Amino acid sequence: MTAVTIPTPAEKEDSRGAVPWRRMAWVTWRQYRVAVAGLVVVLGAVSVYLWIIGDQARSFGGAAGHSLTLTAALFQVIPALIGAFVGAPLLARELETGTFRFTWTQGFGRARWTVATVAPLAIVVTILTGIVGSLFSWAYGPLIGGKYGANPLAGNTFDLHTVTFAAWTLAAFSIGVLAGLLIRRVVPAMFASMTAWAALAVATGVFLRPHYEAPLVSSNPHLPSSSWVMSTWWTQSGKTVSSSTINELLQKAGAQVSGGSVSLRPGSALGNLSPTQYLIQHGFTQVSSYQPASRFWSFQWIEAGWLLVFSLLVMSMVVWLVYRRAA
Amino acid sequence: MNVIEARGLGKRYGSTWALRDFSLALPEGHVVALVGPNGAGKTTLLNLAVGLSTPSAGAVTVLDGVPAGSRPALDGIAFVAQDAPLYKNLSVKDMVHLTTNLNWYFDQGYAIARLGDLGIPLGQKSGKLSGGQQAQLALTLALARRPQLLVLDEPMSALDPLARHDFMATVMTAVADDGVSVLISSHVLTELERVADYLVLLTHGQVQVAGEVDDLLASHRVLTGPAGDAETWVEGLATVHVRRGEAQAHLLVRTDTNAYEVPPRFEEHPVSLEELTLAYLRVPEAASLPGPRRAREAAPKEIAR
């Protein structure tokens, strides 16, 4: 079979090829240097704080570092803010001010422009927050296990460590970019991206993270304090005993049970025993399902892995939508 | 070569068609005025032609058959959108540098010299420039790309008369020097009357009139005669529009039909482009197109007032 190719005018013109990618380097830098500088300043301040705390925790024991558990809550908002202030305006500002009509009709092409703008910023925010996350892990290290009993898998700090902090920021950034493209206005897009990110973060902590690996089950009542205990129940001769049965039993023995807490009445049949000890003496076994602290790194990589895939999908969708979009 | 060619083009926003079953071929080498009332589909057509939006139906090609929005199309077309959007926080110099980087070819020497002539300071933030200067900057950035086709969407709507004049002077210099084809949309014809040599009149997402200005003017006449006689002749002549006065009636008629003759007691006058455009705008169902005529055109309708 002979194929004859007749060059169309398009192909002839095309021989010149696309405008080289490197040309966008200056454009992206010129347009986002202020944003990047702001990011470096804010994250730099956070890093200095972490360094001081980590240093104190090492010199004077964990007490100084204990304040980190409190400030951790503030750290949680960093990815959301980066998503809202760097990600969301990226396309929303172009669409809101109409500059996309200028930029997207230049020779570079709008899909390639989007790639050349989104990708470098995605890499920058990931690297910067990776550094901050590493510093957090280092500063928080002395608090894990031991006498401070911090649990590295706990929801309040797990996503602030090295890998996941960067991955969550990347996810927030991608969500912000997508929100900006869909909503086309800066401020609403910022709010939408923060809301969407928070929903994803909460849903992950509650529904997803406990199931990265099947929890271990142990009847050892003295689990290491760094374990992430998910649920505890009682068994008798290998059968699970319902919590209402346990409560009845304790009430008969003279304990007061309200809600989940058990308190002792003076002079009850429990004597000097704690309710747990009492139950153990009466042939019950306490069973816990938990995630051991040793799974920390595999959990980190699992979470970072799917977040990376998620972010890449979202960013690909952004490029595709820009390419396909009907203005 | 046709700089823009649309076949069966349609663009729908939600359930409304901004353009529907739209066909048009614009030959190169003209300054085309795209005129029509607000909402006629001018911006929609331009967005489709520069590749900013994708058709819901049909296709539009540019620069001799290149799909709109493709790489060679982007290379060969420069577009100045309505209100000349620029990065307001960038200096004029940075805008020049940015546009240079975004294109294969950009004549920086021309751009800098032109901005100098216009007295636009290179260090100024583009957001701080006057409306006229912003429009001139956007136009200079477009022309320095040495496009084959320059597309301007209502470029002068925000400008004062002097700035309009200067803006059009820049465009016409480029036409004279480089032979660039130009497509300008506007809802006011007056600002284009002196410069446009091709007219496309758009109404309700359809081409109503398309043709070279000279041909259009040559093929239309105003017949002025007694108001009482007008009714007698309207049917027989290819009348586009009738304007009745107290004593006299003015009939805008087409002269390119066999039926054309000046009725007794009527006088024949040439028509101005503005007059012609206004007449067609008042009669959206009348049409004047090049090439094969539409069937319904055979009997242009008289307008009930």
Interface residues (C-beta under 8 A of the other chain):
Chain A: T8 P9 A10 E13 D14 R16 A18 V19 R23 M24 W26 V27 R30 Q31 T97 G98 T99 F100 R101 F102 T103 W104 T105 Q106 G107 F108 G109 W113 R324 R325 A326 A327
Chain B: N47 V50 G51 L52 S53 T54 S56 L63 D64 G65 V66 P67 S70 R71 P72 L74 D75 G76 I77 A78 F79 A81 Q82 D83 P85 L86 Y87 K88 L90 D94 H97 L98 T99 N101 L102 N103 W104 Y105 A138 R145
